């Protein structure tokens, strides 16, 4: 039996994620030696997200089916709030196969028909990243949320050739759709721009 709140959020986020124009699935293919299999990402996600693993499994399967194998991912947490304009701040650890793990931070504004606030455990799957410095950029996308108390969501954002797919397990109340960007930095900052 599916949860209608999770289903609506996944549908809205999925529609938002498919708005990337000209995204070629073949261009996102990674070699198996420098990328993570869906099983590796899912196993680490299960440990990180805990009891919410059914929704996570569905979204990781959708992401790997659409974009292939990620060559990096981030596990972290974030908080956001909006009343037409909004802000999001987060922090986590970047994992790659061939570079040392490192702490990363992200922040960004949003604008749209969006109201509410949430705190989320977040897994960010990353495609086409050549090195960690490729992450320190602004990733643009569209995000949709529709949940009360808790929900899962996925969206896709792009900066150049690098695509990120944040998967969030949020707690709070949020309704709306917005255009936003996330800016990744190696140190924390309160400046979302």
N, C-alpha and C positions, 0 to 999 in steps of 0.2 A: 504494500500500500504506500503510495507516494505522498509526501507532504506537499500540499498545494502551495505553501509559501516558498518552499525550496524549489518547486517546479517552476513557479512564475519567475523567481530570481534567476534560475539557470536559463530560462527562455529569454528573458530580457538581456541578460549578460551575454548569452550566446549570439543574439542578434547584434548586439553592440560589437562583439568580437569579430563578427564577419564583415564589418564595415571597412576593413583594411582593403584599400583599392590596389589591385595589381599584385597581391601577395601570392607568389608561386610556391606551392607546396614542395616541388622539386628543388627549388632554390634553398629551402630550409633543411634539406637532408644533411645529416652530419655523419661522419665516420663512426663506427661502433667503438673505436678505441678512445675517441675524445668526447663521446657523448654518453648520456645516461639512458638506460633502457627504461621503459615505462614501469617495469617491476622495481627497479632500483629507486626511482622517484616515489613510487607508491609505498614501498616499504619504509623509506625515510619519512614520508608524509604521515603514514600510520603512527609511527612513533611520536611525531611532532603534534599531530592533531588529536590523537587519542580516540575517544569514543565516537567522533564524527566521521569515521572512516568510510562509511557507505557513500555519502555524498562526495567525498574526496575521490574515491575510486572512479565514480562516474565522470567527474570533471577531468581527471588525469587521463582517462581513456579517450575522452573527446579531444583533449588538447593534443595527445600524441597521434591520434588518428588524423587530425587536421594539419598539424605542423611538424610531425615527426619527432625525432629524439632530440631533447634539449642537450646543449653542451655545457650548461651550468644551471644552477638553481639557487634560490635564496629561501631560507626559513627564517621568519621573523614575526613581528607583531606591529600593528599600526592602530592609529585612532583617527577618526574623521568626523566632521560635522558640516552641515550645510543648511542654509536657508536661502535659496536661490544661488548665492555664491557660497563656496565651501573651501575647506582646507583639509589636507591629509598629511600626516606625519608618521613615519615608520622607521624601524631599525631591524637589522637581521644579520645573518652570516651568509656570505657567498661561498658556494661549494662548486669546485671544478675538478676535472680529472687530472689536469696537468699543472695546476698552480696551487699555491698555499691558500687555505681558507682565510677569508678576511671579513672584517666587520664593514657593513655598508649602511647608509642611511638614505631615506628618501622623503621627499616632501613635494607638495604641489597644490595648486589651486584648481577649482572647478567652477563651472558656471552652467546653469540650466534650470530645469523644472525639478528641483531636488530639495527635500527637507528631511531633517532627522540627524541622528548621530549614531556612531557605532564604534566598537573596538573589535579588532579582528586578529586572529592568527592568520598569517599569510605565507603562502608558498608562491614564489615567482619563478616560473620556468623561463629559461632564456635560450634563444636560438640565434645562431650566426655570430656569437661573440668570439672574436679572435683572441682578445686578452681582457683582463679586468678593466682596463682603462676605457674600453668600448662602452662600459656600463655607465660611466660618468657623463650622462647626457640627459636631455629632456625627451621623454617618450610620450607621444600624443595618442589619445584614444577617446572613446565614448564609453561611459559606464552607466549601467542601469541597476537599480536596486528596488526590491519590493519585498519587505519582510517586517514582521513585528516580533520581537523577542530575539530570534536567531535565524540565520540562513547561510547558505553557501552561494558563492558567485564566482564567475570567471569572466575576464575580459581580455582583450589583446591590445597592445600598444606598440608603436614603432618609432624608431629613430634611425634613419638611414637603412642599412641592411639588417640591423639588430631588431629582433622582435621579442617582447616580453609578454608573458601570459600570467598575470597575477590571479591566484586562486585564493579566495578569502572565506574564512569561516567566522562570520560576524555575530556579535551580540549587541542588540540595541533595537532601534526602530528607524527605518529608512524607507522612503518612497520617492522615486523620481528617476530622471535620466539627465546626464550632464556630459559636457565636453570638458576634458581635463588633460593635464599632463603630470607626469611624475619626473622629478629631477633627482638623480642619484648622486650622492656625494660620499667621500671617504671619511668625513667628519660630520658631527651633528651641526645643524643650523636651524634657527627659527625663521629664516627667510625662505618662504615658499616659492619665490620667483627666481 
